[in-house]
Amino acid sequence: MVQIIEQFQKCHVDHPVAKFFGECTDLKIKLDRCFRQEKAIKRKANFEESKKLKERLQAYRKETDVKDSDVTQSL
């Protein structure tokens, strides 16, 4: 991805006017695809992490509910 970014920046430097008429469009499309793929990977990782956190939170809530019910029953 670093190579595509460098090529895109070089294209903008080499073609200061032509960039407005689509000279660097192919590189921009490649760059956008890379960003989308990277975002999808991060989104999946974040989803998995949130799933784990949700499961831990639910387990903690069940555990505290059991303790609370034991305390109220003993009173």
Short mmCIF file of the C-alpha atoms (twelve columns), coordinates in Angstrom:
data_MODEL
# 
_entry.id   MODEL 
# 
loop_
_atom_site.group_PDB 
_atom_site.id 
_atom_site.type_symbol 
_atom_site.label_atom_id 
_atom_site.label_alt_id 
_atom_site.label_comp_id 
_atom_site.label_asym_id 
_atom_site.label_seq_id 
_atom_site.Cartn_x 
_atom_site.Cartn_y 
_atom_site.Cartn_z 
_atom_site.pdbx_PDB_model_num 
ATOM 1  C CA . MET A 1  0.000   0.000   0.000   1 
ATOM 2  C CA . VAL A 2  2.892   2.340   0.705   1 
ATOM 3  C CA . GLN A 3  4.009   1.949   -2.897  1 
ATOM 4  C CA . ILE A 4  0.601   2.951   -4.218  1 
ATOM 5  C CA . ILE A 5  0.532   6.031   -1.982  1 
ATOM 6  C CA . GLU A 6  3.996   7.056   -3.170  1 
ATOM 7  C CA . GLN A 7  3.037   6.498   -6.814  1 
ATOM 8  C CA . PHE A 8  -0.136  8.526   -6.326  1 
ATOM 9  C CA . GLN A 9  1.762   11.401  -4.712  1 
ATOM 10 C CA . LYS A 10 4.402   11.285  -7.452  1 
ATOM 11 C CA . CYS A 11 1.677   11.376  -10.093 1 
ATOM 12 C CA . HIS A 12 0.236   14.516  -8.507  1 
ATOM 13 C CA . VAL A 13 3.674   16.156  -8.450  1 
ATOM 14 C CA . ASP A 14 4.512   15.103  -12.015 1 
ATOM 15 C CA . HIS A 15 1.126   16.125  -13.431 1 
ATOM 16 C CA . PRO A 16 -0.059  19.225  -11.538 1 
ATOM 17 C CA . VAL A 17 -2.721  20.113  -14.121 1 
ATOM 18 C CA . ALA A 18 -3.426  16.742  -15.731 1 
ATOM 19 C CA . LYS A 19 -4.393  15.298  -12.333 1 
ATOM 20 C CA . PHE A 20 -7.599  17.337  -12.626 1 
ATOM 21 C CA . PHE A 21 -8.395  15.582  -15.907 1 
ATOM 22 C CA . GLY A 22 -7.972  11.996  -14.728 1 
ATOM 23 C CA . GLU A 23 -4.251  11.395  -15.131 1 
ATOM 24 C CA . CYS A 24 -3.968  9.843   -11.654 1 
ATOM 25 C CA . THR A 25 -7.416  8.243   -11.485 1 
ATOM 26 C CA . ASP A 26 -6.199  4.650   -11.872 1 
ATOM 27 C CA . LEU A 27 -3.874  5.039   -8.904  1 
ATOM 28 C CA . LYS A 28 -6.644  6.686   -6.894  1 
ATOM 29 C CA . ILE A 29 -8.928  3.720   -7.584  1 
ATOM 30 C CA . LYS A 30 -6.214  1.281   -6.454  1 
ATOM 31 C CA . LEU A 31 -5.635  3.354   -3.340  1 
ATOM 32 C CA . ASP A 32 -9.355  3.435   -2.533  1 
ATOM 33 C CA . ARG A 33 -9.539  -0.355  -2.882  1 
ATOM 34 C CA . CYS A 34 -6.636  -0.774  -0.472  1 
ATOM 35 C CA . PHE A 35 -8.297  1.536   2.037   1 
ATOM 36 C CA . ARG A 36 -11.584 -0.370  1.749   1 
ATOM 37 C CA . GLN A 37 -9.819  -3.689  2.325   1 
ATOM 38 C CA . GLU A 38 -7.951  -2.281  5.303   1 
ATOM 39 C CA . LYS A 39 -11.167 -0.887  6.749   1 
ATOM 40 C CA . ALA A 40 -12.944 -4.244  6.302   1 
ATOM 41 C CA . ILE A 41 -10.132 -6.021  8.143   1 
ATOM 42 C CA . LYS A 42 -10.268 -3.516  11.006  1 
ATOM 43 C CA . ARG A 43 -14.063 -3.690  11.115  1 
ATOM 44 C CA . LYS A 44 -13.942 -7.477  11.429  1 
ATOM 45 C CA . ALA A 45 -11.312 -7.315  14.182  1 
ATOM 46 C CA . ASN A 46 -13.319 -4.694  16.076  1 
ATOM 47 C CA . PHE A 47 -16.469 -6.789  15.759  1 
ATOM 48 C CA . GLU A 48 -14.702 -9.862  17.148  1 
ATOM 49 C CA . GLU A 49 -13.288 -7.817  20.018  1 
ATOM 50 C CA . SER A 50 -16.698 -6.350  20.838  1 
ATOM 51 C CA . LYS A 51 -18.208 -9.846  20.787  1 
ATOM 52 C CA . LYS A 52 -15.656 -11.031 23.337  1 
ATOM 53 C CA . LEU A 53 -16.259 -7.982  25.509  1 
ATOM 54 C CA . LYS A 54 -20.025 -8.482  25.342  1 
ATOM 55 C CA . GLU A 55 -19.670 -12.134 26.372  1 
ATOM 56 C CA . ARG A 56 -17.435 -11.175 29.319  1 
ATOM 57 C CA . LEU A 57 -19.898 -8.497  30.384  1 
ATOM 58 C CA . GLN A 58 -22.842 -10.903 30.219  1 
ATOM 59 C CA . ALA A 59 -20.919 -13.482 32.255  1 
ATOM 60 C CA . TYR A 60 -20.066 -10.823 34.838  1 
ATOM 61 C CA . ARG A 61 -23.702 -9.720  35.049  1 
ATOM 62 C CA . LYS A 62 -24.877 -13.297 35.573  1 
ATOM 63 C CA . GLU A 63 -22.258 -13.774 38.267  1 
ATOM 64 C CA . THR A 64 -23.233 -10.603 40.114  1 
ATOM 65 C CA . ASP A 65 -26.948 -11.404 39.797  1 
ATOM 66 C CA . VAL A 66 -26.361 -14.787 41.443  1 
ATOM 67 C CA . LYS A 67 -24.396 -13.166 44.283  1 
ATOM 68 C CA . ASP A 68 -27.075 -10.493 44.767  1 
ATOM 69 C CA . SER A 69 -29.859 -13.066 44.906  1 
ATOM 70 C CA . ASP A 70 -27.880 -15.137 47.452  1 
ATOM 71 C CA . VAL A 71 -27.424 -12.077 49.671  1 
ATOM 72 C CA . THR A 72 -31.111 -11.100 49.548  1 
ATOM 73 C CA . GLN A 73 -32.243 -14.669 50.264  1 
ATOM 74 C CA . SER A 74 -30.049 -14.892 53.350  1 
ATOM 75 C CA . LEU A 75 -31.613 -11.730 54.783  1 
# 
